Each structure stands twice: as C-alpha cells, then as structure tokens.
Amino acid sequence: MYFVYILKCADGSYYTGSAADLSKRFLEHQQGVVPSAYIFRRRPVQLIWSEEVETYNEALLHEHQIKGWSRAKKEALIRGDFQAIHEIVKMRGANERRENELHRAERRCVLCTAVEA
C-alpha cells in the first residue's frame, strides 16, 4: 500500500507528497532530513490529509494531480467537500473559455487594425 498526503507547513503553505510508509516519511519531514527540501525551513508541519492507494504508480499520479490544483481546490479536498471541487472545476472551465474568447476577439481587432493601416 502507498499513501498520498498533504502537509500544512508553519508558513501556511501546503506540501503534497507520496510514500510507502507515511509515518516514517512524516517523521523525516518533521526532522528536516534534507536541508534543501521545501519543508526544511517551513517546519513544523501537520499532516492534514492522506489517502491510501494500491500501487506506487497510483500514488504518483494522485500526487502530481493534486500538486497542480489551486489552493482552494486542495482545501476542498482536505475538507472532503467534493461538491466544491466540482464547482471549482466548472468555474475554472468557464473562466478559461471567457479568456479564450477575449483573446480571439483581441486577435481579430489586431488583425483588423493591421488591415486598415
């Protein structure tokens, strides 16, 4: 079994990771085993969310997926608020569509200006 986890750092930031032995890995984070690591200067940390998965690949997949999420989406996951996660995804999609439409409109205006000149 493997674990995907989120730590809350002393500075309020979140760290997402994965491990085969969650207790051991958490202790390593707390002890600051690697001075160059993100966590080192942000200790102490709290384990605020974890999920057990079957395989190493599944753990890595979930870790990388969560690392790409916004803070709001991570906080919804931590709360177990799956409805909020879906709402955030919908809002993000709508915002991206709006931005793409504006970008296309701006490109048309630039093209029109170039043709008029």
C-alpha positions, 0 to 999 in steps of 0.5 A: 500500500502507498499513501498520498498526503498533504502537509500544512507547513508553519508558513501556511503553505501546503506540501503534497507528497507520496510514500510507502510508509507515511509515518516514517516519511512524516517523521523525516519531514518533521526532522528536516532530513534534507536541508534543501527540501521545501519543508526544511525551513517551513517546519513544523508541519501537520499532516492534514490529509492522506489517502491510501492507494494500491500501487506506487504508480497510483500514488504518483499520479494522485500526487502530481494531480493534486500538486497542480490544483489551486489552493482552494481546490486542495482545501476542498479536498482536505475538507472532503467537500467534493461538491466544491471541487466540482464547482471549482472545476466548472468555474475554472472551465468557464473562466478559461473559455471567457479568456479564450474568447477575449483573446480571439476577439483581441486577435481579430481587432489586431488583425483588423487594425493591421488591415486598415493601416 
